[in-house]
Amino acid sequence: MNLLFVGMTLGVIGKCLLGLGVVWVHIKMANERSIDDLVVRSFRTELYVTMLGLVLIVVGYTMEVMFLGGFSFLTTCTGENCAASLGSLLSQ
C-alpha cells in the first residue's frame, strides 16, 4: 500500500466519522421534546448542511484519487511514480 493513499483514506474516514457524529447529535437533539420548535428547525437545517458536507468530502476524495491515477495505481505505485503523484497533488 502507498502511504499517500492510506493517508488520504484515513483522513476522509476521520472527517466522515466526525460528520456522522454531528449528524447523530443533531438527530438526538431534534427528537428531544423539551426544546422549542425554533431550535429544532435550526437543528434540521444544520443536519442538511452536514449531510451535504459529507457528500462533498466523499466526492472530492474520489476526484482526487481518480486524478492521481485511480485506486489501483495508488495502492501499487512505488518510488518516483508516487513522488510525482504527491508533487502534483501538493502543487495545486
C-alpha positions in Angstrom: 0.0 0.0 0.0 1.1 3.5 -0.8 1.4 5.9 2.2 -0.3 8.7 0.3 -3.3 6.6 -0.5 -3.5 5.3 3.1 -3.2 8.9 4.5 -5.9 10.3 2.2 -8.2 7.4 3.0 -7.7 7.7 6.8 -8.3 11.5 6.5 -11.6 11.0 4.7 -12.7 8.3 7.1 -11.9 10.6 10.1 -13.8 13.5 8.5 -16.8 11.3 7.8 -16.9 9.9 11.3 -16.8 13.5 12.7 -19.6 14.5 10.4 -21.7 11.4 11.3 -21.1 12.3 15.0 -22.6 15.7 14.4 -25.5 14.3 12.5 -26.2 11.8 15.3 -26.2 14.6 17.9 -28.5 16.7 15.8 -31.0 13.9 15.4 -30.9 13.2 19.1 -31.4 16.8 20.0 -34.2 17.3 17.4 -36.1 14.4 18.9 -35.8 15.9 22.4 -39.3 17.2 23.4 -38.2 19.9 25.9 -36.5 22.0 23.1 -38.7 24.7 21.4 -39.6 24.5 17.7 -37.2 27.2 16.6 -34.2 25.3 17.9 -35.5 22.1 16.3 -35.8 23.8 12.9 -32.2 25.1 13.3 -31.0 21.6 14.0 -32.7 20.3 10.9 -31.0 23.0 8.8 -27.6 22.1 10.3 -28.3 18.5 9.7 -28.8 19.1 5.9 -25.7 21.2 5.7 -23.7 18.5 7.4 -25.0 15.8 5.1 -24.1 17.9 2.1 -20.6 18.4 3.6 -20.2 14.6 3.9 -21.3 14.1 0.3 -18.8 16.7 -0.9 -16.0 15.1 1.2 -16.6 11.7 -0.4 -16.9 13.2 -4.0 -13.8 15.3 -3.5 -11.8 12.2 -2.3 -13.0 10.2 -5.3 -12.0 13.0 -7.6 -8.5 13.3 -6.0 -7.9 9.6 -6.3 -9.0 9.5 -9.9 -6.8 12.5 -10.7 -3.8 10.7 -9.3 -4.3 7.6 -11.4 -7.1 5.6 -9.9 -7.4 3.3 -6.9 -5.2 0.6 -8.3 -2.4 2.9 -9.2 -2.2 4.5 -5.7 -2.2 1.1 -4.0 0.7 -0.2 -6.1 2.9 2.7 -7.1 6.5 2.9 -5.9 9.4 5.3 -5.9 9.3 8.1 -8.4 5.7 7.5 -9.6 4.4 8.0 -6.1 6.6 11.1 -5.6 5.3 12.6 -8.9 1.7 12.0 -7.8 2.4 13.6 -4.4 4.1 16.5 -6.1 1.2 17.1 -8.4 -1.3 17.0 -5.5 0.7 19.5 -3.4 1.3 21.9 -6.3 -2.4 22.6 -6.6 
